């Protein structure tokens, strides 16, 4: 059942490009903001407690429906629920579409659109230097693939019949993290009160992403240039240890880019180099997605998943 729901969810995720905006779930921002406001009443508590409480509040409705539908009507209602929840848990944007938009902007020579599409992938400001921006986008594709795809799939498969609960829980931590980062970045007095919540939200999300990030990094090595990826993993990046989320992102960026094994060409302009790098990163991600699908299928065949 898990495999069937996963395959249907991934197919819909690839084909239903015109309804991707539904997955942004902007209406949840008001609920999350309300949760942040209420957490101010518990200022003496560790900030991770209200963040966890907010996450649980957003997860409970899906948890209740998931548990209620298990083993009902031969599992068909549960299958429908799993597909719907998985679709909304993936993303919020399709990484392939984002890469295609970025490459199209590079080919058109539209600097404003290049900057905009690069920011959509990096989810932060991008360097002004074209070469640094190209490298930053390649790293971002490797990082975002785990956040948008592989971590969701990991928790969906790991929890078996409660897979929708696992996938949605991970997505909720990401939604809370994104909103906390947005609110903390506002230039006003209120943003200072949310800074501890932002760190707590990033920590919670980082804990859930820790194992999937390392499985994804291993997958990059298998799907790409193994020796280069392994060397990059062992070498480290020379940066001081950060949070769980920061360490995972650095690992994914380092190993993913190394697995691409891209070589510079003397006669290649910056636009062509950017397109080649982003396309190579996208292909690496989808090769790994295929590998995961094969592994999950084999696990299902041998009864290791439900």
Residue, then its C-alpha position, 0 to 999 in steps of 0.5 A: x500500500x505504501x509503495x502504491x501511494x508513493x508511486x501515485x503521489x510522485x506521478x501526480x507531483x510530476x504531472x500536476x504542475x498547474x496546481x502546485x500553488x495549492x501546496x504553498x498553503x498560505x492560509x496556514x501562515x495565519x495559524x502559525x503566526x497566531x501560535x507564535x503570538x501565543x508562545x509569548x505568554x510562555x516566555x520563560x519556557x524553552x522556545x522549543x516547547x511552544x514550537x513542538x506544541x504548534x507542530x503537534x497542533x497542526x499535525x493532529x487533524x491529519x493524525x486523527x484521520x490517518x488512524x481512523x482510516x487504517x484498515x477501513x474498506x480494504x484500505x482504499x480510503x487510507x490510500x486516497x488519504x496517503x496520496x493527497x497528504x503526500x502531494x501536499x507534503x512534497x514541495x512546496x515547489x517542484x524542484x525540476x520546474x524551478x531548475x527549468x525556469x532558472x535555465x530558461x532565464x539564463x538562456x534568455x539573458x534576463x538578469x532580473x529573472x535569473x536572480x529571481x529564479x535563483x532565489x527561488x532555489x536558494x531560498x535566500x539572497x544569491x551572490x552578485x558574482x555570476x560564478x558564485x551564483x552558479x555554484x550556489x544554485x548547484x548546491x541549492x538543488x542538492x539541498x532542496x532535493x532532500x528538503x522537498x523530496x527525499x526527507x518526505x519520502x523517508x518519513x512516509x515510508x518509515x512509518x508504514x501505515x502511518x506514513x501520511x502522518x510522517x510526511x505531513x509532520x516533516x512538512x509542518x516543521x518546514x512550514x513553521x521554520x520558513x514562517x519563523x525565518x520570514x518573521x525574524x527577518x522583518x525589520x521591526x521590534x516584533x522580529x526580535x521576540x521571535x528570534x528564539x522561536x526561529x532557532x527552535x524551529x530550525x533545530x526541530x526541522x534539522x533533527x527530522x532532516x538529519x537521517x534523510x540528509x545522510x541517506x541522500x548524500x550517500x545516494x548522491x555518491x551512488x548516483x554520481x561520481x562516487x570517488x569524488x563524492x566520498x572524498x568530499x564527505x571525508x574532507x569536510x568543508x573546514x567550517x566550524x560545526x553548526x546546528x544540525x540543520x546547517x551541518x546537514x545542508x553543508x554535507x548535501x551541498x559538498x557531496x552533491x556538487x562533488x558527485x556532479x564531477x563537472x569540469x570547466x570548459x575554456x570555450x563555455x560562457x557563463x550562461x551555458x555553464x550555469x545551464x549545464x551545472x543546474x541541469x546536471x544537478x537536476x539529473x542527479x536528483x532524479x537518478x537518485x529518485x529512481x534508485x530510491x523507487x527501486x529500493x522501496x519496491x524491493x523492500x515492499x516485495x520482500x515484505x519490509x514495508x507495509 
